[in-house]
Amino acid sequence: ATRETIYLDVAIGYAALSFLGVVIISRFLERGGGHR
């Protein structure tokens, strides 16, 4: 069960990091004046 738990934690962590990355990038683009 430990392997499944670790795999689940890694999947959740990767999803969280990717989501935060998208949010940070979107904010950065908005600050950078992405309005065309």
PQR file with spaces between the fields and no chain letter, atoms N, CA, C, O and H, PARSE charges and radii, in Angstrom:
ATOM       1  N    ALA     1       0.852   -1.204    0.000 -0.4000 1.5000
ATOM       2  CA   ALA     1       0.000    0.000    0.000 -0.0000 2.0000
ATOM       3  C    ALA     1       0.885    1.251    0.000  0.5500 1.7000
ATOM       4  O    ALA     1       0.467    2.314   -0.458 -0.5500 1.4000
ATOM       5  N    THR     2       2.097    1.116    0.511 -0.4000 1.5000
ATOM       6  CA   THR     2       2.990    2.280    0.572 -0.0000 2.0000
ATOM       7  C    THR     2       3.301    2.788   -0.835  0.5500 1.7000
ATOM       8  O    THR     2       3.339    3.996   -1.072 -0.5500 1.4000
ATOM       9  H    THR     2       2.437    0.252    0.882  0.4000 1.0000
ATOM      10  N    ARG     3       3.524    1.853   -1.770 -0.4000 1.5000
ATOM      11  CA   ARG     3       3.833    2.291   -3.139 -0.0000 2.0000
ATOM      12  C    ARG     3       2.667    3.085   -3.719  0.5500 1.7000
ATOM      13  O    ARG     3       2.877    4.126   -4.343 -0.5500 1.4000
ATOM      14  H    ARG     3       3.493    0.872   -1.577  0.4000 1.0000
ATOM      15  N    GLU     4       1.457    2.609   -3.520 -0.4000 1.5000
ATOM      16  CA   GLU     4       0.285    3.311   -4.066 -0.0000 2.0000
ATOM      17  C    GLU     4       0.159    4.690   -3.421  0.5500 1.7000
ATOM      18  O    GLU     4      -0.151    5.672   -4.095 -0.5500 1.4000
ATOM      19  H    GLU     4       1.287    1.764   -3.014  0.4000 1.0000
ATOM      20  N    THR     5       0.401    4.756   -2.110 -0.4000 1.5000
ATOM      21  CA   THR     5       0.288    6.044   -1.410 -0.0000 2.0000
ATOM      22  C    THR     5       1.321    7.029   -1.951  0.5500 1.7000
ATOM      23  O    THR     5       1.005    8.189   -2.217 -0.5500 1.4000
ATOM      24  H    THR     5       0.652    3.958   -1.563  0.4000 1.0000
ATOM      25  N    ILE     6       2.559    6.557   -2.112 -0.4000 1.5000
ATOM      26  CA   ILE     6       3.615    7.439   -2.630 -0.0000 2.0000
ATOM      27  C    ILE     6       3.261    7.906   -4.036  0.5500 1.7000
ATOM      28  O    ILE     6       3.429    9.080   -4.365 -0.5500 1.4000
ATOM      29  H    ILE     6       2.816    5.615   -1.896  0.4000 1.0000
ATOM      30  N    TYR     7       2.774    6.993   -4.859 -0.4000 1.5000
ATOM      31  CA   TYR     7       2.410    7.356   -6.236 -0.0000 2.0000
ATOM      32  C    TYR     7       1.299    8.391   -6.229  0.5500 1.7000
ATOM      33  O    TYR     7       1.319    9.339   -7.015 -0.5500 1.4000
ATOM      34  H    TYR     7       2.637    6.039   -4.592  0.4000 1.0000
ATOM      35  N    LEU     8       0.320    8.208   -5.331 -0.4000 1.5000
ATOM      36  CA   LEU     8      -0.801    9.151   -5.242 -0.0000 2.0000
ATOM      37  C    LEU     8      -0.286   10.515   -4.794  0.5500 1.7000
ATOM      38  O    LEU     8      -0.677   11.542   -5.348 -0.5500 1.4000
ATOM      39  H    LEU     8       0.304    7.438   -4.693  0.4000 1.0000
ATOM      40  N    ASP     9       0.594   10.526   -3.789 -0.4000 1.5000
ATOM      41  CA   ASP     9       1.146   11.796   -3.302 -0.0000 2.0000
ATOM      42  C    ASP     9       1.909   12.507   -4.420  0.5500 1.7000
ATOM      43  O    ASP     9       1.786   13.721   -4.583 -0.5500 1.4000
ATOM      44  H    ASP     9       0.912    9.692   -3.338  0.4000 1.0000
ATOM      45  N    VAL    10       2.691   11.754   -5.186 -0.4000 1.5000
ATOM      46  CA   VAL    10       3.468   12.361   -6.281 -0.0000 2.0000
ATOM      47  C    VAL    10       2.521   12.947   -7.325  0.5500 1.7000
ATOM      48  O    VAL    10       2.755   14.043   -7.834 -0.5500 1.4000
ATOM      49  H    VAL    10       2.791   10.768   -5.054  0.4000 1.0000
ATOM      50  N    ALA    11       1.452   12.217   -7.642 -0.4000 1.5000
ATOM      51  CA   ALA    11       0.494   12.703   -8.642 -0.0000 2.0000
ATOM      52  C    ALA    11      -0.163   13.989   -8.159  0.5500 1.7000
ATOM      53  O    ALA    11      -0.304   14.947   -8.920 -0.5500 1.4000
ATOM      54  H    ALA    11       1.262   11.327   -7.228  0.4000 1.0000
ATOM      55  N    ILE    12      -0.568   14.007   -6.881 -0.4000 1.5000
ATOM      56  CA   ILE    12      -1.223   15.209   -6.329 -0.0000 2.0000
ATOM      57  C    ILE    12      -0.225   16.369   -6.297  0.5500 1.7000
ATOM      58  O    ILE    12      -0.568   17.499   -6.644 -0.5500 1.4000
ATOM      59  H    ILE    12      -0.453   13.230   -6.262  0.4000 1.0000
ATOM      60  N    GLY    13       1.001   16.084   -5.880 -0.4000 1.5000
ATOM      61  CA   GLY    13       2.019   17.138   -5.806 -0.0000 2.0000
ATOM      62  C    GLY    13       2.300   17.720   -7.189  0.5500 1.7000
ATOM      63  O    GLY    13       2.423   18.935   -7.343 -0.5500 1.4000
ATOM      64  H    GLY    13       1.279   15.165   -5.598  0.4000 1.0000
ATOM      65  N    TYR    14       2.402   16.847   -8.195 -0.4000 1.5000
ATOM      66  CA   TYR    14       2.668   17.313   -9.559 -0.0000 2.0000
ATOM      67  C    TYR    14       1.512   18.169  -10.059  0.5500 1.7000
ATOM      68  O    TYR    14       1.729   19.205  -10.687 -0.5500 1.4000
ATOM      69  H    TYR    14       2.302   15.860   -8.070  0.4000 1.0000
ATOM      70  N    ALA    15       0.287   17.738   -9.782 -0.4000 1.5000
ATOM      71  CA   ALA    15      -0.895   18.497  -10.213 -0.0000 2.0000
ATOM      72  C    ALA    15      -0.923   19.853   -9.521  0.5500 1.7000
ATOM      73  O    ALA    15      -1.230   20.867  -10.147 -0.5500 1.4000
ATOM      74  H    ALA    15       0.111   16.896   -9.272  0.4000 1.0000
ATOM      75  N    ALA    16      -0.603   19.873   -8.224 -0.4000 1.5000
ATOM      76  CA   ALA    16      -0.621   21.133   -7.473 -0.0000 2.0000
ATOM      77  C    ALA    16       0.440   22.085   -8.024  0.5500 1.7000
ATOM      78  O    ALA    16       0.168   23.268   -8.231 -0.5500 1.4000
ATOM      79  H    ALA    16      -0.353   19.049   -7.715  0.4000 1.0000
ATOM      80  N    LEU    17       1.648   21.570   -8.262 -0.4000 1.5000
ATOM      81  CA   LEU    17       2.722   22.425   -8.783 -0.0000 2.0000
ATOM      82  C    LEU    17       2.364   22.959  -10.165  0.5500 1.7000
ATOM      83  O    LEU    17       2.597   24.131  -10.458 -0.5500 1.4000
ATOM      84  H    LEU    17       1.869   20.610   -8.094  0.4000 1.0000
ATOM      85  N    SER    18       1.806   22.115  -11.002 -0.4000 1.5000
ATOM      86  CA   SER    18       1.435   22.560  -12.355 -0.0000 2.0000
ATOM      87  C    SER    18       0.359   23.634  -12.266  0.5500 1.7000
ATOM      88  O    SER    18       0.407   24.628  -12.991 -0.5500 1.4000
ATOM      89  H    SER    18       1.616   21.162  -10.763  0.4000 1.0000
ATOM      90  N    PHE    19      -0.624   23.434  -11.364 -0.4000 1.5000
ATOM      91  CA   PHE    19      -1.694   24.426  -11.223 -0.0000 2.0000
ATOM      92  C    PHE    19      -1.120   25.754  -10.731  0.5500 1.7000
ATOM      93  O    PHE    19      -1.441   26.813  -11.270 -0.5500 1.4000
ATOM      94  H    PHE    19      -0.662   22.627  -10.775  0.4000 1.0000
ATOM      95  N    LEU    20      -0.267   25.691   -9.702 -0.4000 1.5000
ATOM      96  CA   LEU    20       0.334   26.923   -9.177 -0.0000 2.0000
ATOM      97  C    LEU    20       1.170   27.591  -10.267  0.5500 1.7000
ATOM      98  O    LEU    20       1.176   28.816  -10.385 -0.5500 1.4000
ATOM      99  H    LEU    20      -0.006   24.831   -9.264  0.4000 1.0000
ATOM     100  N    GLY    21       1.865   26.799  -11.051 -0.4000 1.5000
ATOM     101  CA   GLY    21       2.691   27.354  -12.126 -0.0000 2.0000
ATOM     102  C    GLY    21       1.840   28.114  -13.122  0.5500 1.7000
ATOM     103  O    GLY    21       2.211   29.204  -13.556 -0.5500 1.4000
ATOM     104  H    GLY    21       1.861   25.803  -10.956  0.4000 1.0000
ATOM     105  N    VAL    22       0.701   27.547  -13.487 -0.4000 1.5000
ATOM     106  CA   VAL    22      -0.190   28.220  -14.444 -0.0000 2.0000
ATOM     107  C    VAL    22      -0.700   29.524  -13.850  0.5500 1.7000
ATOM     108  O    VAL    22      -0.760   30.542  -14.539 -0.5500 1.4000
ATOM     109  H    VAL    22       0.399   26.661  -13.135  0.4000 1.0000
ATOM     110  N    VAL    23      -1.070   29.496  -12.567 -0.4000 1.5000
ATOM     111  CA   VAL    23      -1.588   30.710  -11.915 -0.0000 2.0000
ATOM     112  C    VAL    23      -0.507   31.787  -11.875  0.5500 1.7000
ATOM     113  O    VAL    23      -0.769   32.946  -12.196 -0.5500 1.4000
ATOM     114  H    VAL    23      -1.022   28.669  -12.007  0.4000 1.0000
ATOM     115  N    ILE    24       0.709   31.404  -11.481 -0.4000 1.5000
ATOM     116  CA   ILE    24       1.809   32.382  -11.398 -0.0000 2.0000
ATOM     117  C    ILE    24       2.122   32.941  -12.783  0.5500 1.7000
ATOM     118  O    ILE    24       2.318   34.147  -12.934 -0.5500 1.4000
ATOM     119  H    ILE    24       0.922   30.463  -11.220  0.4000 1.0000
ATOM     120  N    ILE    25       2.172   32.079  -13.791 -0.4000 1.5000
ATOM     121  CA   ILE    25       2.475   32.542  -15.152 -0.0000 2.0000
ATOM     122  C    ILE    25       1.388   33.491  -15.638  0.5500 1.7000
ATOM     123  O    ILE    25       1.682   34.518  -16.251 -0.5500 1.4000
ATOM     124  H    ILE    25       2.013   31.099  -13.669  0.4000 1.0000
ATOM     125  N    SER    26       0.129   33.145  -15.363 -0.4000 1.5000
ATOM     126  CA   SER    26      -0.979   34.004  -15.809 -0.0000 2.0000
ATOM     127  C    SER    26      -0.869   35.372  -15.140  0.5500 1.7000
ATOM     128  O    SER    26      -1.064   36.401  -15.787 -0.5500 1.4000
ATOM     129  H    SER    26      -0.109   32.311  -14.865  0.4000 1.0000
ATOM     130  N    ARG    27      -0.554   35.382  -13.833 -0.4000 1.5000
ATOM     131  CA   ARG    27      -0.408   36.672  -13.133 -0.0000 2.0000
ATOM     132  C    ARG    27       0.766   37.447  -13.714  0.5500 1.7000
ATOM     133  O    ARG    27       0.673   38.657  -13.924 -0.5500 1.4000
ATOM     134  H    ARG    27      -0.395   34.547  -13.307  0.4000 1.0000
ATOM     135  N    PHE    28       1.877   36.749  -13.976 -0.4000 1.5000
ATOM     136  CA   PHE    28       3.059   37.413  -14.519 -0.0000 2.0000
ATOM     137  C    PHE    28       2.738   38.023  -15.881  0.5500 1.7000
ATOM     138  O    PHE    28       3.147   39.147  -16.172 -0.5500 1.4000
ATOM     139  H    PHE    28       1.952   35.767  -13.806  0.4000 1.0000
ATOM     140  N    LEU    29       2.005   37.282  -16.715 -0.4000 1.5000
ATOM     141  CA   LEU    29       1.652   37.798  -18.046 -0.0000 2.0000
ATOM     142  C    LEU    29       0.745   39.016  -17.899  0.5500 1.7000
ATOM     143  O    LEU    29       0.877   39.988  -18.642 -0.5500 1.4000
ATOM     144  H    LEU    29       1.673   36.369  -16.479  0.4000 1.0000
ATOM     145  N    GLU    30      -0.182   38.958  -16.930 -0.4000 1.5000
ATOM     146  CA   GLU    30      -1.083   40.103  -16.739 -0.0000 2.0000
ATOM     147  C    GLU    30      -0.285   41.318  -16.287  0.5500 1.7000
ATOM     148  O    GLU    30      -0.529   42.433  -16.749 -0.5500 1.4000
ATOM     149  H    GLU    30      -0.289   38.168  -16.327  0.4000 1.0000
ATOM     150  N    ARG    31       0.677   41.101  -15.378 -0.4000 1.5000
ATOM     151  CA   ARG    31       1.500   42.223  -14.906 -0.0000 2.0000
ATOM     152  C    ARG    31       2.373   42.747  -16.042  0.5500 1.7000
ATOM     153  O    ARG    31       2.603   43.951  -16.152 -0.5500 1.4000
ATOM     154  H    ARG    31       0.876   40.195  -15.004  0.4000 1.0000
ATOM     155  N    GLY    32       2.858   41.835  -16.888 -0.4000 1.5000
ATOM     156  CA   GLY    32       3.750   42.226  -17.981 -0.0000 2.0000
ATOM     157  C    GLY    32       3.014   42.999  -19.065  0.5500 1.7000
ATOM     158  O    GLY    32       3.607   43.355  -20.083 -0.5500 1.4000
ATOM     159  H    GLY    32       2.671   40.856  -16.799  0.4000 1.0000
ATOM     160  N    GLY    33       1.736   43.260  -18.858 -0.4000 1.5000
ATOM     161  CA   GLY    33       0.988   44.014  -19.869 -0.0000 2.0000
ATOM     162  C    GLY    33       0.712   43.146  -21.079  0.5500 1.7000
ATOM     163  O    GLY    33       1.040   43.526  -22.203 -0.5500 1.4000
ATOM     164  H    GLY    33       1.254   42.971  -18.031  0.4000 1.0000
ATOM     165  N    GLY    34       0.111   41.981  -20.864 -0.4000 1.5000
ATOM     166  CA   GLY    34      -0.164   41.076  -21.974 -0.0000 2.0000
ATOM     167  C    GLY    34      -1.312   41.567  -22.845  0.5500 1.7000
ATOM     168  O    GLY    34      -1.681   40.915  -23.821 -0.5500 1.4000
ATOM     169  H    GLY    34      -0.155   41.672  -19.951  0.4000 1.0000
ATOM     170  N    HIS    35      -1.879   42.728  -22.485 -0.4000 1.5000
ATOM     171  CA   HIS    35      -3.000   43.256  -23.286 -0.0000 2.0000
ATOM     172  C    HIS    35      -2.493   43.690  -24.655  0.5500 1.7000
ATOM     173  O    HIS    35      -1.622   44.556  -24.740 -0.5500 1.4000
ATOM     174  H    HIS    35      -1.579   43.258  -21.692  0.4000 1.0000
ATOM     175  N    ARG    36      -3.023   43.103  -25.731 -0.4000 1.5000
ATOM     176  CA   ARG    36      -2.583   43.488  -27.077 -0.0000 2.0000
ATOM     177  C    ARG    36      -3.612   44.402  -27.710  0.5500 1.7000
ATOM     178  O    ARG    36      -3.432   44.840  -28.846 -0.5500 1.4000
ATOM     179  H    ARG    36      -3.731   42.400  -25.662  0.4000 1.0000
